[in-house]
Amino acid sequence: MSKQRDERMERYLQLLLEGVENPVALAQRIGVSERTIFRYEKQLGVSRGRRVVRYHEYKPQILAHLQAWPNSRFSAWDLTKVLRLDGVGLVKNALRHLHEEGLVQAIIEPRDPSTPQQLVTRWQIAQAQVEAA
């Protein structure tokens, strides 16, 4: 193990002793991804399983960003990077839920004009949400 990794693991163990158990909080305080926290747990044999549903955590962040840019369209990848969220798949799932609730709309369009056959789904705030704001 590298020295930096040893220091992070030591910090992880210290935070556990202090009573911090939430993987998101641990990751933020150590400066690693949540996935790294799950790796630490697996290495120590205390794995609690990976959380897959992050909708309730991501919903306010995604909506706030889309409301701040009501005339723009974003791919799930764009939102993952801009909002610094863990995993594009988790963001896609959150966007699907938001779409089902009528809070966002999905626009399927060409990735760029030079490749019209390559389609991408981009997301923007639903018109009803823009009017309500």
N, CA and C atoms as an extended XYZ file, in Angstrom:
399
Properties=species:S:1:pos:R:3:atomname:S:1:resname:S:1:resid:I:1 pbc="F F F"
N         0.833       -1.188        0.000 N   MET     1
C         0.000        0.000        0.000 CA  MET     1
C         0.876        1.249        0.000 C   MET     1
N         0.401        2.276       -0.648 N   SER     2
C         1.135        3.527       -0.675 CA  SER     2
C         0.955        4.250        0.662 C   SER     2
N         1.831        5.183        0.907 N   LYS     3
C         1.754        5.949        2.149 CA  LYS     3
C         0.442        6.723        2.235 C   LYS     3
N         0.044        7.316        1.112 N   GLN     4
C        -1.199        8.093        1.082 CA  GLN     4
C        -2.395        7.193        1.372 C   GLN     4
N        -2.381        6.009        0.790 N   ARG     5
C        -3.503        5.082        1.027 CA  ARG     5
C        -3.513        4.633        2.484 C   ARG     5
N        -2.343        4.384        3.044 N   ASP     6
C        -2.262        4.011        4.461 CA  ASP     6
C        -2.833        5.107        5.349 C   ASP     6
N        -2.516        6.360        5.014 N   GLU     7
C        -3.011        7.488        5.804 CA  GLU     7
C        -4.528        7.598        5.701 C   GLU     7
N        -5.059        7.365        4.498 N   ARG     8
C        -6.513        7.429        4.328 CA  ARG     8
C        -7.202        6.306        5.098 C   ARG     8
N        -6.621        5.118        5.048 N   MET     9
C        -7.196        3.986        5.778 CA  MET     9
C        -7.154        4.274        7.277 C   MET     9
N        -6.068        4.845        7.741 N   GLU    10
C        -5.951        5.190        9.155 CA  GLU    10
C        -7.011        6.227        9.541 C   GLU    10
N        -7.221        7.212        8.682 N   ARG    11
C        -8.234        8.246        8.929 CA  ARG    11
C        -9.635        7.603        8.937 C   ARG    11
N        -9.858        6.660        8.036 N   TYR    12
C       -11.127        5.941        7.979 CA  TYR    12
C       -11.384        5.225        9.312 C   TYR    12
N       -10.400        4.513        9.806 N   LEU    13
C       -10.553        3.783       11.067 CA  LEU    13
C       -10.777        4.747       12.232 C   LEU    13
N       -10.083        5.873       12.205 N   GLN    14
C       -10.240        6.878       13.254 CA  GLN    14
C       -11.674        7.436       13.265 C   GLN    14
N       -12.204        7.733       12.094 N   LEU    15
C       -13.573        8.248       11.999 CA  LEU    15
C       -14.596        7.211       12.458 C   LEU    15
N       -14.344        5.941       12.149 N   LEU    16
C       -15.240        4.891       12.635 CA  LEU    16
C       -15.265        4.847       14.159 C   LEU    16
N       -14.083        4.983       14.766 N   LEU    17
C       -14.006        4.992       16.228 CA  LEU    17
C       -14.718        6.200       16.825 C   LEU    17
N       -14.772        7.302       16.066 N   GLU    18
C       -15.463        8.508       16.525 CA  GLU    18
C       -16.977        8.393       16.329 C   GLU    18
N       -17.424        7.311       15.686 N   GLY    19
C       -18.842        7.082       15.515 CA  GLY    19
C       -19.411        7.494       14.163 C   GLY    19
N       -18.556        7.919       13.233 N   VAL    20
C       -19.031        8.282       11.901 CA  VAL    20
C       -19.186        6.986       11.115 C   VAL    20
N       -20.421        6.679       10.701 N   GLU    21
C       -20.672        5.424        9.999 CA  GLU    21
C       -21.232        5.610        8.601 C   GLU    21
N       -21.794        6.763        8.315 N   ASN    22
C       -22.384        7.018        7.007 CA  ASN    22
C       -21.298        7.027        5.939 C   ASN    22
N       -21.403        6.150        4.915 N   PRO    23
C       -20.357        6.074        3.901 CA  PRO    23
C       -20.148        7.382        3.134 C   PRO    23
N       -21.216        8.144        2.932 N   VAL    24
C       -21.089        9.420        2.223 CA  VAL    24
C       -20.290       10.401        3.072 C   VAL    24
N       -20.618       10.479        4.367 N   ALA    25
C       -19.900       11.379        5.270 CA  ALA    25
C       -18.436       10.962        5.405 C   ALA    25
N       -18.204        9.664        5.508 N   LEU    26
C       -16.824        9.170        5.602 CA  LEU    26
C       -16.024        9.568        4.363 C   LEU    26
N       -16.613        9.337        3.201 N   ALA    27
C       -15.925        9.652        1.947 CA  ALA    27
C       -15.599       11.136        1.852 C   ALA    27
N       -16.545       11.980        2.216 N   GLN    28
C       -16.321       13.421        2.137 CA  GLN    28
C       -15.238       13.869        3.100 C   GLN    28
N       -15.237       13.322        4.298 N   ARG    29
C       -14.256       13.747        5.308 CA  ARG    29
C       -12.854       13.245        5.009 C   ARG    29
N       -12.757       12.104        4.317 N   ILE    30
C       -11.444       11.552        3.979 CA  ILE    30
C       -10.944       12.096        2.649 C   ILE    30
N       -11.879       12.463        1.784 N   GLY    31
C       -11.497       12.962        0.463 CA  GLY    31
C       -11.374       11.862       -0.576 C   GLY    31
N       -12.233       10.852       -0.439 N   VAL    32
C       -12.254        9.750       -1.401 CA  VAL    32
C       -13.689        9.564       -1.878 C   VAL    32
N       -13.886        8.664       -2.832 N   SER    33
C       -15.243        8.379       -3.300 CA  SER    33
C       -15.921        7.405       -2.330 C   SER    33
N       -17.234        7.366       -2.420 N   GLU    34
C       -17.982        6.430       -1.592 CA  GLU    34
C       -17.592        4.990       -1.930 C   GLU    34
N       -17.293        4.757       -3.195 N   ARG    35
C       -16.876        3.416       -3.609 CA  ARG    35
C       -15.602        2.988       -2.877 C   ARG    35
N       -14.694        3.926       -2.654 N   THR    36
C       -13.467        3.614       -1.918 CA  THR    36
C       -13.796        3.189       -0.486 C   THR    36
N       -14.790        3.832        0.114 N   ILE    37
C       -15.204        3.447        1.469 CA  ILE    37
C       -15.694        2.000        1.466 C   ILE    37
N       -16.464        1.628        0.447 N   PHE    38
C       -16.932        0.244        0.357 CA  PHE    38
C       -15.763       -0.721        0.165 C   PHE    38
N       -14.736       -0.282       -0.553 N   ARG    39
C       -13.536       -1.131       -0.699 CA  ARG    39
C       -12.840       -1.314        0.643 C   ARG    39
N       -12.727       -0.233        1.417 N   TYR    40
C       -12.121       -0.331        2.749 CA  TYR    40
C       -12.905       -1.326        3.601 C   TYR    40
N       -14.230       -1.229        3.570 N   GLU    41
C       -15.058       -2.134        4.364 CA  GLU    41
C       -14.873       -3.580        3.920 C   GLU    41
N       -14.822       -3.772        2.622 N   LYS    42
C       -14.628       -5.134        2.114 CA  LYS    42
C       -13.268       -5.670        2.552 C   LYS    42
N       -12.245       -4.833        2.482 N   GLN    43
C       -10.898       -5.229        2.892 CA  GLN    43
C       -10.868       -5.628        4.372 C   GLN    43
N       -11.650       -4.928        5.188 N   LEU    44
C       -11.697       -5.216        6.618 CA  LEU    44
C       -12.709       -6.308        6.971 C   LEU    44
N       -13.477       -6.763        5.966 N   GLY    45
C       -14.456       -7.814        6.201 CA  GLY    45
C       -15.723       -7.331        6.879 C   GLY    45
N       -16.042       -6.035        6.750 N   VAL    46
C       -17.241       -5.478        7.386 CA  VAL    46
C       -18.181       -4.878        6.350 C   VAL    46
N       -18.194       -5.439        5.173 N   SER    47
C       -18.989       -4.881        4.083 CA  SER    47
C       -20.472       -4.904        4.419 C   SER    47
N       -21.142       -3.781        4.208 N   ARG    48
C       -22.581       -3.677        4.447 CA  ARG    48
C       -23.345       -3.675        3.138 C   ARG    48
N       -22.659       -3.868        2.033 N   GLY    49
C       -23.310       -3.847        0.730 CA  GLY    49
C       -23.364       -2.442        0.169 C   GLY    49
N       -23.325       -2.353       -1.112 N   ARG    50
C       -23.290       -1.050       -1.780 CA  ARG    50
C       -24.706       -0.490       -1.912 C   ARG    50
N       -24.858        0.761       -1.550 N   ARG    51
C       -26.147        1.432       -1.732 CA  ARG    51
C       -26.334        1.725       -3.206 C   ARG    51
N       -27.504        1.416       -3.701 N   VAL    52
C       -27.745        1.587       -5.120 CA  VAL    52
C       -28.693        2.755       -5.389 C   VAL    52
N       -29.621        2.995       -4.503 N   VAL    53
C       -30.615        4.041       -4.723 CA  VAL    53
C       -30.159        5.316       -4.026 C   VAL    53
N       -29.935        6.344       -4.813 N   ARG    54
C       -29.489        7.626       -4.271 CA  ARG    54
C       -30.462        8.737       -4.639 C   ARG    54
N       -31.659        8.357       -5.060 N   TYR    55
C       -32.624        9.312       -5.588 CA  TYR    55
C       -32.879       10.478       -4.627 C   TYR    55
N       -33.157       10.169       -3.372 N   HIS    56
C       -33.519       11.224       -2.421 CA  HIS    56
C       -32.345       12.148       -2.120 C   HIS    56
N       -31.138       11.672       -2.269 N   GLU    57
C       -29.963       12.519       -2.083 CA  GLU    57
C       -29.701       13.379       -3.320 C   GLU    57
N       -29.908       12.800       -4.486 N   TYR    58
C       -29.585       13.488       -5.740 CA  TYR    58
C       -30.684       14.430       -6.210 C   TYR    58
N       -31.933       14.145       -5.859 N   LYS    59
C       -33.068       14.909       -6.366 CA  LYS    59
C       -32.905       16.415       -6.167 C   LYS    59
N       -32.645       16.911       -4.938 N   PRO    60
C       -32.565       18.366       -4.768 CA  PRO    60
C       -31.396       18.991       -5.532 C   PRO    60
N       -30.286       18.279       -5.623 N   GLN    61
C       -29.123       18.813       -6.335 CA  GLN    61
C       -29.390       18.918       -7.837 C   GLN    61
N       -29.974       17.865       -8.383 N   ILE    62
C       -30.259       17.851       -9.819 CA  ILE    62
C       -31.305       18.911      -10.156 C   ILE    62
N       -32.377       18.975       -9.364 N   LEU    63
C       -33.427       19.960       -9.636 CA  LEU    63
C       -32.901       21.389       -9.517 C   LEU    63
N       -32.099       21.659       -8.508 N   ALA    64
C       -31.547       23.009       -8.336 CA  ALA    64
C       -30.699       23.403       -9.539 C   ALA    64
N       -29.896       22.467      -10.027 N   HIS    65
C       -29.047       22.767      -11.182 CA  HIS    65
C       -29.886       23.010      -12.435 C   HIS    65
N       -30.855       22.152      -12.667 N   LEU    66
C       -31.696       22.315      -13.851 CA  LEU    66
C       -32.543       23.590      -13.769 C   LEU    66
N       -32.983       23.962      -12.571 N   GLN    67
C       -33.743       25.198      -12.404 CA  GLN    67
C       -32.860       26.423      -12.619 C   GLN    67
N       -31.587       26.309      -12.263 N   ALA    68
C       -30.657       27.423      -12.476 CA  ALA    68
C       -30.363       27.633      -13.961 C   ALA    68
N       -30.533       26.592      -14.757 N   TRP    69
C       -30.265       26.634      -16.201 CA  TRP    69
C       -31.495       26.123      -16.960 C   TRP    69
N       -32.634       26.828      -16.887 N   PRO    70
C       -33.885       26.299      -17.436 CA  PRO    70
C       -33.900       26.124      -18.955 C   PRO    70
N       -33.070       26.828      -19.675 N   ASN    71
C       -33.068       26.726      -21.138 CA  ASN    71
C       -31.959       25.818      -21.660 C   ASN    71
N       -31.285       25.116      -20.752 N   SER    72
C       -30.185       24.237      -21.149 CA  SER    72
C       -30.575       22.782      -20.981 C   SER    72
N       -29.915       21.946      -21.741 N   ARG    73
C       -30.123       20.496      -21.671 CA  ARG    73
C       -28.822       19.848      -21.243 C   ARG    73
N       -28.913       18.855      -20.378 N   PHE    74
C       -27.735       18.193      -19.842 CA  PHE    74
C       -27.875       16.680      -19.969 C   PHE    74
N       -26.786       16.019      -20.310 N   SER    75
C       -26.788       14.560      -20.284 CA  SER    75
C       -26.569       14.118      -18.834 C   SER    75
N       -26.843       12.862      -18.553 N   ALA    76
C       -26.598       12.329      -17.211 CA  ALA    76
C       -25.112       12.450      -16.875 C   ALA    76
N       -24.265       12.251      -17.863 N   TRP    77
C       -22.819       12.370      -17.668 CA  TRP    77
C       -22.450       13.803      -17.277 C   TRP    77
N       -23.032       14.790      -17.974 N   ASP    78
C       -22.776       16.198      -17.651 CA  ASP    78
C       -23.139       16.487      -16.194 C   ASP    78
N       -24.322       16.049      -15.791 N   LEU    79
C       -24.784       16.301      -14.425 CA  LEU    79
C       -23.906       15.602      -13.393 C   LEU    79
N       -23.477       14.392      -13.708 N   THR    80
C       -22.609       13.655      -12.786 CA  THR    80
C       -21.328       14.432      -12.531 C   THR    80
N       -20.732       14.955      -13.587 N   LYS    81
C       -19.470       15.677      -13.453 CA  LYS    81
C       -19.648       17.051      -12.810 C   LYS    81
N       -20.639       17.811      -13.280 N   VAL    82
C       -20.837       19.171      -12.773 CA  VAL    82
C       -21.206       19.168      -11.295 C   VAL    82
N       -22.051       18.229      -10.897 N   LEU    83
C       -22.515       18.178       -9.513 CA  LEU    83
C       -21.626       17.308       -8.623 C   LEU    83
N       -20.616       16.689       -9.238 N   ARG    84
C       -19.672       15.818       -8.513 CA  ARG    84
C       -20.393       14.704       -7.750 C   ARG    84
N       -21.243       14.003       -8.477 N   LEU    85
C       -22.001       12.900       -7.904 CA  LEU    85
C       -21.299       11.584       -8.210 C   LEU    85
N       -21.607       10.560       -7.446 N   ASP    86
C       -20.984        9.247       -7.622 CA  ASP    86
C       -21.774        8.412       -8.614 C   ASP    86
N       -21.208        8.176       -9.779 N   GLY    87
C       -21.762        7.210      -10.707 CA  GLY    87
C       -22.843        7.720      -11.632 C   GLY    87
N       -22.562        7.668      -12.912 N   VAL    88
C       -23.524        8.123      -13.912 CA  VAL    88
C       -24.775        7.241      -13.911 C   VAL    88
N       -24.640        5.974      -13.595 N   GLY    89
C       -25.799        5.083      -13.537 CA  GLY    89
C       -26.780        5.498      -12.453 C   GLY    89
N       -26.251        5.928      -11.305 N   LEU    90
C       -27.110        6.382      -10.219 CA  LEU    90
C       -27.828        7.676      -10.601 C   LEU    90
N       -27.136        8.540      -11.341 N   VAL    91
C       -27.745        9.788      -11.805 CA  VAL    91
C       -28.832        9.491      -12.839 C   VAL    91
N       -28.567        8.540      -13.733 N   LYS    92
C       -29.588        8.150      -14.714 CA  LYS    92
C       -30.842        7.647      -14.019 C   LYS    92
N       -30.674        6.823      -12.995 N   ASN    93
C       -31.827        6.312      -12.253 CA  ASN    93
C       -32.598        7.452      -11.598 C   ASN    93
N       -31.883        8.396      -11.009 N   ALA    94
C       -32.544        9.551      -10.383 CA  ALA    94
C       -33.298       10.366      -11.428 C   ALA    94
N       -32.686       10.560      -12.592 N   LEU    95
C       -33.353       11.315      -13.652 CA  LEU    95
C       -34.619       10.607      -14.135 C   LEU    95
N       -34.575        9.279      -14.229 N   ARG    96
C       -35.764        8.530      -14.621 CA  ARG    96
C       -36.902        8.730      -13.608 C   ARG    96
N       -36.564        8.704      -12.323 N   HIS    97
C       -37.573        8.944      -11.286 CA  HIS    97
C       -38.141       10.355      -11.393 C   HIS    97
N       -37.265       11.336      -11.589 N   LEU    98
C       -37.714       12.718      -11.739 CA  LEU    98
C       -38.626       12.861      -12.960 C   LEU    98
N       -38.293       12.144      -14.021 N   HIS    99
C       -39.102       12.159      -15.240 CA  HIS    99
C       -40.487       11.559      -14.974 C   HIS    99
N       -40.519       10.444      -14.245 N   GLU   100
C       -41.789        9.795      -13.903 CA  GLU   100
C       -42.672       10.712      -13.068 C   GLU   100
N       -42.053       11.566      -12.244 N   GLU   101
C       -42.795       12.507      -11.408 CA  GLU   101
C       -43.173       13.778      -12.169 C   GLU   101
N       -42.704       13.900      -13.400 N   GLY   102
C       -43.022       15.069      -14.203 CA  GLY   102
C       -42.201       16.302      -13.864 C   GLY   102
N       -41.096       16.115      -13.161 N   LEU   103
C       -40.270       17.252      -12.752 CA  LEU   103
C       -39.228       17.631      -13.800 C   LEU   103
N       -38.833       16.667      -14.621 N   VAL   104
C       -37.871       16.933      -15.697 CA  VAL   104
C       -38.410       16.311      -16.980 C   VAL   104
N       -37.886       16.777      -18.090 N   GLN   105
C       -38.262       16.165      -19.358 CA  GLN   105
C       -37.017       15.654      -20.063 C   GLN   105
N       -37.194       14.558      -20.768 N   ALA   106
C       -36.108       13.935      -21.520 CA  ALA   106
C       -36.232       14.327      -22.983 C   ALA   106
N       -35.130       14.715      -23.568 N   ILE   107
C       -35.085       15.066      -24.985 CA  ILE   107
C       -34.054       14.165      -25.636 C   ILE   107
N       -34.489       13.378      -26.600 N   ILE   108
C       -33.566       12.508      -27.331 CA  ILE   108
C       -33.185       13.247      -28.596 C   ILE   108
N       -31.895       13.472      -28.754 N   GLU   109
C       -31.409       14.263      -29.879 CA  GLU   109
C       -30.039       13.749      -30.315 C   GLU   109
N       -29.590       14.130      -31.507 N   PRO   110
C       -28.249       13.716      -31.943 CA  PRO   110
C       -27.179       14.260      -30.999 C   PRO   110
N       -26.156       13.455      -30.804 N   ARG   111
C       -25.051       13.860      -29.945 CA  ARG   111
C       -24.445       15.174      -30.432 C   ARG   111
N       -24.206       15.262      -31.739 N   ASP   112
C       -23.758       16.513      -32.353 CA  ASP   112
C       -24.149       16.483      -33.830 C   ASP   112
N       -24.143       17.643      -34.497 N   PRO   113
C       -24.624       17.705      -35.890 CA  PRO   113
C       -23.851       16.821      -36.866 C   PRO   113
N       -22.601       16.539      -36.580 N   SER   114
C       -21.809       15.738      -37.520 CA  SER   114
C       -22.136       14.247      -37.461 C   SER   114
N       -22.783       13.809      -36.395 N   THR   115
C       -23.155       12.394      -36.262 CA  THR   115
C       -24.630       12.282      -35.879 C   THR   115
N       -25.537       12.561      -36.809 N   PRO   116
C       -26.965       12.554      -36.481 CA  PRO   116
C       -27.509       11.175      -36.096 C   PRO   116
N       -26.808       10.109      -36.450 N   GLN   117
C       -27.278        8.768      -36.109 CA  GLN   117
C       -26.984        8.398      -34.656 C   GLN   117
N       -26.077        9.108      -33.990 N   GLN   118
C       -25.760        8.834      -32.583 CA  GLN   118
C       -26.656        9.691      -31.697 C   GLN   118
N       -27.611        9.048      -31.059 N   LEU   119
C       -28.567        9.772      -30.235 CA  LEU   119
C       -28.155        9.744      -28.773 C   LEU   119
N       -28.504       10.803      -28.071 N   VAL   120
C       -28.218       10.911      -26.646 CA  VAL   120
C       -29.463       11.485      -25.967 C   VAL   120
N       -29.682       11.079      -24.731 N   THR   121
C       -30.782       11.636      -23.960 CA  THR   121
C       -30.242       12.787      -23.133 C   THR   121
N       -30.842       13.940      -23.311 N   ARG   122
C       -30.489       15.112      -22.513 CA  ARG   122
C       -31.715       15.485      -21.681 C   ARG   122
N       -31.459       16.107      -20.550 N   TRP   123
C       -32.519       16.386      -19.583 CA  TRP   123
C       -32.597       17.880      -19.321 C   TRP   123
N       -33.817       18.357      -19.100 N   GLN   124
C       -34.001       19.743      -18.673 CA  GLN   124
C       -35.201       19.803      -17.749 C   GLN   124
N       -35.289       20.893      -17.032 N   ILE   125
C       -36.398       21.061      -16.091 CA  ILE   125
C       -37.710       21.082      -16.869 C   ILE   125
N       -38.752       20.479      -16.333 N   ALA   126
C       -40.057       20.466      -16.993 CA  ALA   126
C       -40.621       21.881      -17.057 C   ALA   126
N       -41.335       22.168      -18.121 N   GLN   127
C       -41.877       23.517      -18.317 CA  GLN   127
C       -42.749       23.945      -17.139 C   GLN   127
N       -43.511       23.032      -16.572 N   ALA   128
C       -44.381       23.363      -15.435 CA  ALA   128
C       -43.548       23.841      -14.239 C   ALA   128
N       -42.346       23.287      -14.079 N   GLN   129
C       -41.470       23.693      -12.995 CA  GLN   129
C       -40.906       25.094      -13.227 C   GLN   129
N       -40.645       25.424      -14.483 N   VAL   130
C       -40.129       26.758      -14.832 CA  VAL   130
C       -41.198       27.800      -14.527 C   VAL   130
N       -42.436       27.491      -14.903 N   GLU   131
C       -43.542       28.427      -14.696 CA  GLU   131
C       -43.856       28.608      -13.225 C   GLU   131
N       -43.659       27.551      -12.414 N   ALA   132
C       -43.944       27.621      -10.989 CA  ALA   132
C       -42.887       28.424      -10.233 C   ALA   132
N       -41.705       28.513      -10.794 N   ALA   133
C       -40.599       29.188      -10.078 CA  ALA   133
C       -40.704       30.679      -10.114 C   ALA   133
